[in-house]
Amino acid sequence: MISPAKLLDIPQILEVTKACAAAMIANGIFQWNEHYPSKQAFELDVERGELYVLRIENRIIGTIVISTLMDEEYVPIEWLTPSGKNIYIHRVSVHPDFQGKGYAQKLMTFAENYARENSFASVRLDTFSQNKRNHRFYEARGFQRLGDIFFPKQSEHPFHCYELVL
């Protein structure tokens, strides 16, 4: 079940994202670290009503942020649709124990349906250039790769921006 997150959920959410970070690092993907995603980022997501969690039997196993705010890093990208009526996806995670079972697909379908139901023009996101599995995941869903941005606190490698026109 996917539902809005509450502040009380944050410790469980951090367990999920820390497990994801450790699994990625073990696979040579240095996408998340001690700086990101942070407790403060999730608190702000909850305050804005943008953080959703996926629960199985009362355990949080996944997260997704569905935001209308465009990060300044995205400004130089030549998007496929005009900026203003777009959804931005951040901090998608599924606990490693539950990966490969279609839960990330469920989270993305939830976000895309939310965007369609609320008449948004597109769904936008970025993913780490070194995470080839994510590239295949988003491209299989119809997302188009556009340009690159950088988050120096996370990596010297770029992040690829993607957009799905609805």
trRosetta pair geometry for C-beta under 8 A, 3 or more apart (Angstrom, degrees):
i j d omega theta_ij theta_ji phi_ij phi_ji
1 54 7.3 157 77 -152 35 54
1 55 5.3 -22 61 59 88 93
1 56 8.0 153 17 -81 71 42
2 52 5.4 30 180 165 97 121
2 53 7.1 178 -144 88 58 35
2 54 5.2 -25 -91 -95 79 72
2 55 7.9 167 -86 15 30 72
2 64 7.9 -10 -146 34 124 117
2 106 7.0 -175 -45 143 124 104
2 107 6.8 151 -103 -107 135 63
2 110 5.0 -33 79 -114 171 161
3 52 6.6 171 88 -152 20 83
3 53 6.4 -23 63 59 69 79
3 55 7.0 -16 23 5 106 116
4 49 6.3 -28 -142 -155 133 73
4 51 7.1 87 -161 82 64 61
4 52 5.9 -59 -100 -102 38 69
4 53 7.9 36 144 15 14 81
5 9 4.7 -122 -160 66 90 145
5 10 7.6 94 164 -66 124 63
5 13 6.6 32 -142 -67 144 139
5 42 7.5 -69 120 -174 154 98
5 45 7.2 30 58 112 131 107
5 46 5.4 -91 98 -100 99 96
5 51 4.1 -43 33 112 127 106
5 52 6.3 -166 -23 -113 87 14
5 53 4.7 96 -83 -23 93 107
5 63 7.3 15 -61 -128 140 98
6 9 5.1 110 57 -8 67 102
6 46 6.6 81 -158 -151 18 127
7 10 5.9 -23 -170 -15 48 116
7 43 6.6 39 -122 -127 93 78
7 46 5.4 147 -71 128 64 161
9 12 5.5 -66 -169 49 62 110
9 13 5.5 67 135 -31 88 107
9 46 7.8 163 50 -98 104 132
9 53 5.9 -122 177 -35 151 157
9 60 6.0 108 -164 -60 106 151
10 13 5.2 -54 -140 37 36 116
10 14 6.2 37 161 -21 68 102
10 39 6.1 76 171 -146 128 84
10 42 5.2 139 -126 115 100 132
10 43 6.6 8 -96 -71 150 73
10 46 7.2 -78 -65 -31 106 144
11 14 5.8 -54 -148 34 30 110
11 15 6.8 37 150 -23 62 100
12 15 5.5 -47 -154 27 36 116
12 16 6.8 37 149 -18 64 101
12 59 7.5 -159 -162 -160 132 59
12 60 4.4 110 133 35 123 126
13 16 5.7 -54 -158 33 36 112
13 17 6.4 22 152 -10 69 107
13 42 5.6 151 106 -145 145 152
13 51 7.7 2 -121 174 157 135
13 53 6.6 -104 -89 -98 102 120
13 60 6.0 -56 -75 132 60 154
13 63 5.6 71 -144 -74 102 138
14 17 5.8 -55 -139 43 35 104
14 18 5.9 37 159 -21 68 107
14 39 6.2 -9 -80 -85 134 84
14 42 7.2 -123 -63 6 85 159
15 18 6.0 -55 -142 38 25 109
15 19 6.4 26 156 -19 61 108
15 60 8.0 118 59 77 105 107
15 95 7.9 1 118 -105 86 117
16 19 5.9 -60 -153 36 27 110
16 20 6.4 27 151 -19 64 107
16 60 6.1 -94 -38 119 136 98
16 61 6.6 148 -113 -159 126 26
16 62 6.8 -175 -169 -89 149 24
16 63 6.3 143 94 -14 143 108
16 93 5.4 126 137 122 108 129
16 94 7.7 -72 -172 -164 116 14
16 95 4.8 -89 -132 -74 85 88
17 20 5.4 -49 -146 36 36 116
17 21 6.3 42 152 -23 66 102
17 32 6.7 -134 176 -178 92 157
17 37 5.2 -74 -169 50 156 110
17 63 7.0 -28 -61 27 101 140
17 91 7.2 -32 -103 -162 130 100
17 93 5.2 -102 -93 -84 72 171
18 21 5.6 -48 -146 34 33 113
18 22 6.4 33 154 -18 64 104
19 22 5.8 -53 -148 37 31 111
19 23 6.4 31 153 -18 64 107
19 95 5.4 25 84 -144 142 79
19 96 5.4 -130 148 8 105 102
19 97 7.7 -33 162 -9 149 89
20 23 5.8 -57 -148 38 30 110
20 24 6.3 28 156 -18 66 106
20 32 6.5 47 105 38 97 152
20 93 4.8 -103 -40 -146 161 111
20 94 7.4 110 -92 60 120 39
20 95 7.0 -106 -55 -114 87 35
20 96 6.4 170 -93 -44 51 86
21 24 5.9 -57 -148 37 29 109
21 25 6.2 28 155 -19 65 108
21 31 7.7 -139 -122 74 69 77
21 32 3.9 -105 -102 97 96 113
21 33 6.5 156 -158 -81 129 24
22 25 5.8 -54 -145 37 30 111
22 26 6.3 34 153 -22 63 106
22 96 7.9 -81 75 -21 90 144
23 26 5.6 -53 -149 34 30 114
23 27 6.6 16 154 -6 62 109
23 96 4.2 159 -68 -84 154 137
23 99 7.9 166 148 -8 164 150
24 27 5.8 -69 -154 46 32 103
24 29 4.0 -81 -177 81 90 106
24 30 7.4 155 129 -81 105 20
24 31 5.3 -70 162 32 154 104
24 32 6.2 97 48 31 145 94
24 131 7.3 -32 -142 -101 118 113
25 28 7.6 55 -174 -68 32 14
25 29 7.0 -98 -72 66 28 57
25 30 6.2 56 -109 -97 76 65
25 33 8.0 97 -76 -96 121 73
28 130 7.7 -114 126 161 82 127
29 128 6.7 116 -173 100 102 146
29 130 5.5 173 -129 112 76 107
29 131 5.2 71 -149 -88 135 84
30 33 6.8 22 -174 -63 83 109
30 130 7.2 25 38 66 68 152
30 154 7.9 156 135 165 80 71
30 155 5.7 137 104 -99 98 112
30 157 7.9 119 70 21 97 122
31 128 4.0 -103 -112 -40 111 159
31 130 7.0 -153 -65 64 92 102
31 131 5.7 16 -65 -49 142 127
31 154 6.8 4 -173 175 40 118
31 155 6.9 -35 -110 -35 39 138
32 36 5.7 -122 -139 102 70 77
32 37 6.5 -37 -138 -7 118 69
32 154 7.4 -34 -102 -142 31 107
33 36 6.3 42 47 44 70 74
33 154 6.5 169 15 -135 109 60
35 38 6.6 -41 174 -60 41 111
35 153 4.9 -109 121 157 159 115
35 154 6.9 -133 77 -80 116 63
36 41 7.2 52 -131 -15 73 155
36 151 7.5 0 -11 148 169 141
36 153 6.7 112 -21 109 120 109
36 154 5.4 -42 42 -89 141 105
37 41 5.2 -110 -168 70 86 140
37 42 6.5 85 148 -47 116 95
37 91 5.0 61 -87 -116 153 116
37 93 8.0 -113 15 -37 138 135
38 41 4.6 105 58 1 79 99
38 42 7.2 -148 98 0 47 84
39 42 5.9 -61 -154 40 33 108
39 43 6.3 37 149 -24 68 105
40 43 5.5 -49 -145 32 33 114
40 44 6.5 32 155 -16 64 104
41 44 5.9 -58 -154 38 30 110
41 45 6.4 35 148 -23 64 106
41 91 7.2 160 130 -66 127 144
42 45 5.3 -49 -146 34 36 118
42 46 6.4 38 154 -20 66 101
42 51 6.2 72 -154 -103 72 159
42 91 7.6 173 -86 -176 83 167
43 46 5.8 -54 -152 34 31 110
43 47 6.4 32 150 -19 65 106
44 47 5.6 -51 -145 36 33 113
44 48 6.3 25 156 -12 66 108
45 48 6.0 -64 -149 43 27 105
45 50 4.9 -101 -160 74 73 96
45 51 3.6 81 134 -49 116 112
45 65 5.1 -88 -135 -114 130 116
45 67 7.8 -88 -126 -71 85 112
45 90 7.8 -138 -101 81 127 120
45 91 7.3 -70 -79 40 159 150
46 49 7.5 34 -180 -75 33 31
46 50 7.9 -102 -65 45 17 65
46 51 5.2 -43 -71 36 60 128
48 51 7.9 96 62 -13 87 81
48 67 7.1 26 121 -117 144 95
48 69 7.8 -58 -159 -13 157 128
50 65 5.2 39 135 -162 102 82
50 66 5.7 -151 -163 66 77 55
50 67 4.7 32 -155 -84 146 76
51 63 6.6 -22 -166 -162 94 104
51 64 7.8 156 -152 84 51 39
51 65 5.4 -28 -96 -100 65 79
51 91 7.7 -23 -119 82 95 136
52 63 7.1 146 82 -157 53 54
52 64 5.2 -16 62 64 100 85
52 65 7.6 169 18 -91 74 28
52 66 6.5 24 -5 1 119 107
52 107 7.6 161 95 -142 116 91
52 110 7.0 -144 121 126 159 141
53 60 4.8 -46 -174 -132 130 109
53 62 6.8 144 -163 83 56 55
53 63 5.6 -25 -105 -100 67 70
54 60 7.1 105 70 -155 49 62
54 61 5.7 -61 97 66 96 80
54 62 3.6 6 41 59 121 106
54 63 7.3 -129 12 -58 83 28
54 64 7.7 56 -28 -3 101 99
54 94 7.4 -16 57 -108 139 85
54 103 6.0 142 128 -170 160 109
54 106 6.6 102 -120 98 140 123
54 107 5.9 -86 -45 -77 132 99
55 58 6.1 1 -178 -118 123 14
55 59 6.4 145 -155 68 75 34
55 60 5.6 -44 -94 -90 76 51
55 61 7.0 125 -125 10 26 82
56 59 5.7 -28 68 61 71 91
56 61 5.3 6 12 -4 107 134
56 98 7.3 167 9 -116 146 146
60 63 7.4 33 174 -62 114 86
61 94 6.3 21 142 -156 86 70
61 95 4.7 -90 -156 15 72 114
61 97 7.7 -99 -140 72 110 94
61 98 4.6 34 -179 13 132 163
61 103 6.5 -70 112 -159 116 162
62 92 7.8 -4 -174 -172 99 64
62 93 5.9 -175 -146 95 60 60
62 94 4.3 -10 -99 -101 108 68
62 95 6.9 -110 -64 -5 62 73
62 98 7.2 -107 -48 91 100 137
62 103 5.2 -172 -45 151 150 122
62 104 7.2 -161 -138 -81 140 56
62 106 7.9 111 74 73 161 108
62 107 5.7 -124 145 -62 135 133
63 91 5.7 -40 116 133 118 99
63 92 7.0 -171 91 -138 66 27
63 93 4.8 20 42 44 94 97
63 107 7.8 50 98 -131 19 144
64 89 6.5 -36 -168 -153 99 96
64 90 8.0 129 -170 69 53 44
64 91 7.0 161 -134 90 27 73
64 92 5.0 18 -105 -105 83 74
64 93 7.9 -166 -64 24 55 58
64 107 4.4 156 -41 -177 137 116
64 108 7.6 -174 -115 -69 150 47
64 110 7.1 142 58 75 152 119
64 111 5.9 -113 153 -57 143 122
65 88 7.9 -16 113 107 97 79
65 89 6.7 134 76 -162 67 44
65 90 4.0 -24 64 64 125 89
65 91 4.8 61 -6 43 113 105
65 92 7.9 -113 22 -56 69 58
66 87 5.8 -22 -166 -168 85 116
66 88 7.8 140 -161 71 38 47
66 89 6.5 -12 -101 -101 58 67
66 111 5.1 -171 -94 -127 115 94
66 114 5.8 9 -166 90 161 154
66 115 7.8 -141 -157 -56 118 86
67 87 7.1 128 67 -165 39 62
67 88 4.6 -36 73 66 94 97
67 89 7.8 174 25 -79 81 20
67 90 6.3 13 5 7 124 113
68 86 7.4 135 -144 79 63 52
68 87 6.6 -47 -90 -108 60 54
68 88 7.1 147 -109 15 10 92
69 88 6.6 -79 70 36 52 137
70 74 5.2 -111 -176 70 92 134
70 75 7.4 107 139 -70 118 67
70 83 6.1 11 -67 -160 163 123
70 86 7.1 57 -76 70 107 119
70 88 6.3 158 -97 -51 52 141
70 124 7.9 22 -114 73 90 147
71 74 5.1 100 67 -5 77 103
71 88 7.2 153 -7 -170 88 160
72 75 5.7 -17 -167 -17 53 117
73 126 8.0 -34 108 -32 124 160
73 149 4.5 93 160 -173 109 139
73 150 7.4 -145 -148 55 123 47
73 151 7.1 -22 -103 -74 165 80
74 77 5.4 -48 -168 17 63 122
74 79 7.9 36 170 -58 103 117
74 88 7.6 -107 -48 -113 164 132
74 124 7.1 78 -146 146 144 142
74 126 7.7 -140 -88 -43 97 120
74 149 6.7 -52 -82 -67 48 155
74 161 6.7 127 -126 -117 86 140
76 147 7.1 -103 111 107 89 155
76 149 7.6 147 54 -96 105 93
77 146 5.5 75 -170 115 109 133
77 147 4.6 -166 -123 45 81 118
77 149 7.0 -55 -55 -52 111 109
77 161 4.9 -48 -119 76 150 167
78 146 6.4 -159 69 -174 69 118
78 147 6.5 96 25 -27 77 126
79 82 7.7 132 89 -108 117 8
79 83 6.2 107 39 -63 149 85
79 86 7.5 -55 -174 -84 155 160
79 122 7.4 171 177 69 116 155
79 124 6.8 -40 -125 -99 123 134
79 146 6.7 -21 -103 -120 44 169
79 163 5.7 117 -150 -71 84 158
80 122 6.6 135 69 -94 101 159
80 144 6.6 75 -46 61 142 135
80 146 7.3 -134 -35 -86 87 126
80 163 5.1 -176 17 98 109 141
80 165 5.3 -88 109 -63 135 117
81 85 7.8 -81 140 69 127 85
81 86 6.6 152 84 -81 120 111
81 121 4.2 174 168 137 153 128
81 122 4.5 170 21 -15 140 129
81 163 7.1 -168 13 174 93 139
81 165 5.9 144 -45 -115 116 95
82 85 7.6 42 87 27 89 89
82 121 7.1 45 53 59 71 175
83 86 6.3 -59 -137 4 56 130
84 121 8.0 51 69 8 75 132
85 119 7.2 -46 -179 122 128 79
85 120 5.4 -174 155 -139 79 58
85 121 4.7 91 92 -9 100 101
86 120 5.9 105 -122 -174 23 110
86 121 5.9 -49 -79 57 73 93
86 122 5.1 -15 -123 66 96 83
86 123 7.3 158 -170 -99 80 20
86 124 5.4 26 166 -3 128 116
87 111 6.7 170 139 176 143 95
87 114 7.1 119 -114 97 158 102
87 115 4.4 -106 -1 -96 143 112
87 120 5.0 45 -25 163 96 171
87 122 7.4 -148 33 103 74 45
87 123 4.9 -24 71 -113 105 70
87 124 7.0 165 83 24 49 71
88 123 7.9 157 -89 -165 21 58
88 124 5.2 -29 -103 75 69 94
88 125 6.6 136 -163 -85 59 58
89 92 6.3 16 162 -46 111 112
89 108 7.6 18 -130 -117 158 78
89 111 5.7 50 -97 -179 115 161
89 123 6.2 34 -25 179 113 102
89 124 7.2 -177 14 86 79 41
89 125 4.0 -29 59 -85 100 119
90 125 7.3 -176 -68 -131 46 90
92 104 6.4 76 163 -142 119 95
92 107 6.0 143 -143 117 101 143
92 108 7.3 20 -128 -67 145 87
92 125 7.9 10 -14 -149 124 147
94 98 5.4 -113 169 90 99 100
94 99 5.2 131 101 -87 114 73
94 103 4.6 132 -126 90 136 121
94 104 5.1 -100 -20 -59 134 85
94 107 7.4 -149 -64 -11 102 138
95 98 4.9 63 67 21 88 104
95 99 7.4 -138 93 -35 41 81
96 99 5.4 -33 -142 -3 39 120
98 101 5.7 -76 180 30 67 130
98 103 5.6 24 140 -3 112 153
99 103 7.4 -96 -106 42 38 112
99 104 7.5 26 -132 -24 76 114
102 105 4.8 -48 -163 38 68 122
102 106 6.2 78 138 -28 80 95
103 106 5.3 -46 -150 30 39 116
103 107 6.6 41 151 -19 66 100
104 107 5.6 -49 -150 34 36 113
104 108 6.4 31 153 -14 66 106
104 137 6.7 -28 121 -161 138 142
105 108 5.9 -60 -148 41 30 107
105 109 6.1 32 154 -21 67 107
105 141 8.0 -179 -127 -85 78 117
106 109 5.8 -54 -144 36 28 111
106 110 6.3 34 153 -23 62 105
107 110 5.6 -53 -153 32 30 116
107 111 6.6 26 151 -16 64 106
108 111 5.6 -53 -147 38 36 111
108 112 6.1 33 156 -17 69 107
108 141 6.2 -69 143 -117 146 161
109 112 5.8 -55 -141 40 30 109
109 113 6.1 31 157 -18 65 108
110 113 6.0 -59 -148 38 24 109
110 114 6.3 29 152 -23 62 107
111 114 5.5 -52 -149 33 31 115
111 115 6.5 31 152 -20 64 104
111 123 6.4 100 132 -134 107 138
112 115 5.6 -51 -150 34 33 113
112 116 6.4 32 152 -17 65 104
112 123 5.8 -71 -101 -34 73 154
112 141 7.8 -150 -57 176 148 124
112 164 6.8 -43 -114 102 112 150
112 166 7.3 167 -164 -99 84 111
113 116 5.6 -52 -145 38 34 111
113 117 6.0 33 157 -19 67 109
114 117 6.0 -57 -144 39 26 109
114 118 6.3 1 162 3 62 115
115 118 6.3 -75 -146 50 23 95
115 120 4.1 -75 -164 52 83 127
115 122 7.5 -38 176 133 142 14
115 123 5.1 -114 -44 -69 168 98
115 166 5.9 -161 123 -61 114 152
116 119 7.7 32 -180 -72 31 29
116 120 7.4 -71 -61 43 24 83
116 166 5.5 -164 -89 -164 79 136
120 123 7.2 82 110 -66 132 64
120 166 6.4 81 90 21 74 148
121 165 7.1 -35 156 -144 75 72
121 166 6.4 173 168 40 24 98
122 163 5.2 11 167 -174 138 101
122 164 6.0 161 -163 80 82 49
122 165 4.9 -41 -100 -105 106 47
122 166 5.8 -169 -94 -2 40 85
123 143 7.6 -78 88 -99 99 103
123 163 7.1 157 80 -155 48 54
123 164 4.5 -1 53 53 97 106
123 166 6.9 85 -15 -49 85 106
124 161 6.9 -6 -171 -172 97 97
124 162 7.1 164 -153 88 52 53
124 163 4.9 -14 -101 -103 78 82
124 164 7.9 -156 -69 24 38 66
125 138 7.1 -139 71 -119 126 141
125 143 7.4 -43 44 -136 105 149
125 161 7.4 170 93 -150 36 57
125 162 5.5 -13 64 60 81 96
126 149 6.1 -62 -119 44 151 117
126 159 4.2 56 162 143 120 119
126 160 6.4 164 -155 81 72 38
126 161 4.9 -37 -96 -94 87 62
126 162 7.1 156 -99 14 33 76
127 131 5.9 -102 163 69 101 122
127 134 4.2 -158 -178 135 144 137
127 135 6.7 -171 94 -69 134 59
127 138 6.4 -168 -7 -15 147 144
127 159 6.4 170 81 -164 18 87
127 160 5.8 -21 62 59 74 89
127 162 6.7 9 7 -3 103 121
128 131 4.3 77 72 -1 100 111
128 134 6.8 88 45 40 76 149
128 154 7.9 -122 -100 141 110 129
128 155 6.8 74 -138 20 110 156
128 157 6.9 61 -169 100 87 119
128 159 5.6 -48 -96 -111 41 80
128 160 7.8 18 109 15 9 80
129 148 6.9 13 -71 -125 126 117
129 157 5.1 -135 54 159 115 108
129 158 4.8 62 -31 75 138 74
129 159 6.3 -131 -28 -100 81 24
129 160 5.5 113 -89 -30 73 93
130 155 7.6 -133 7 -171 125 160
130 157 5.4 39 -30 126 109 167
131 134 4.2 33 121 13 114 118
131 135 7.0 153 100 -20 67 82
132 135 5.4 -48 -153 29 42 116
132 136 6.6 39 153 -16 70 101
133 136 6.0 -56 -155 37 32 109
133 137 6.3 38 147 -25 65 109
134 137 5.3 -53 -145 34 35 118
134 138 6.3 23 162 -11 69 105
135 138 6.5 -63 -149 41 25 100
135 139 6.0 18 159 -13 64 116
135 145 7.3 6 -145 -74 97 131
135 160 6.9 43 -101 53 99 152
136 139 5.9 -61 -139 43 26 108
136 140 6.0 31 161 -24 64 109
137 140 6.2 -62 -155 32 20 110
137 141 7.0 11 151 -12 58 109
138 141 5.6 -61 -154 38 36 110
138 143 4.0 -39 163 45 95 141
138 162 5.1 24 152 161 144 175
139 142 7.8 105 -175 -30 33 8
139 143 6.0 -86 -84 64 36 82
139 144 8.0 75 -119 -97 74 31
139 145 7.1 -24 -84 -31 103 100
139 162 7.8 -118 -68 -129 63 136
141 164 6.7 -47 121 -93 100 140
142 164 5.5 79 99 -131 94 103
143 162 4.0 36 163 169 125 123
143 163 6.5 147 -154 68 81 19
143 164 4.6 -62 -93 -62 70 90
144 162 6.5 155 72 -154 34 73
144 163 5.8 -27 56 62 87 75
144 164 7.5 144 7 -86 73 44
144 165 7.8 6 10 -9 119 94
145 160 5.3 -27 -144 174 107 125
145 161 7.3 118 -157 78 57 48
145 162 5.5 -39 -94 -95 52 82
146 160 7.8 141 49 179 56 77
146 161 4.8 -44 58 91 103 99
146 162 6.8 166 4 -101 87 26
146 163 6.0 36 -31 2 128 105
147 160 7.8 -178 105 -149 23 58
147 161 5.5 6 61 38 63 118
148 158 3.7 7 -174 172 124 145
148 159 6.6 139 -157 67 71 41
148 160 5.9 -41 -98 -98 74 51
148 161 7.0 -167 -92 0 21 87
149 158 6.6 130 62 -161 27 90
149 159 5.3 -30 67 63 81 96
149 161 6.1 68 -6 -47 106 110
150 158 5.6 -67 -80 -112 75 68
150 159 7.0 158 -96 13 26 86
151 154 4.2 28 104 23 112 116
151 155 6.8 50 74 35 83 73
151 159 6.2 32 1 -15 103 131
152 155 7.8 -117 -139 67 24 30
152 156 7.3 32 -132 -94 66 51
154 159 7.9 34 83 -53 140 121
155 159 7.9 120 56 -53 118 87
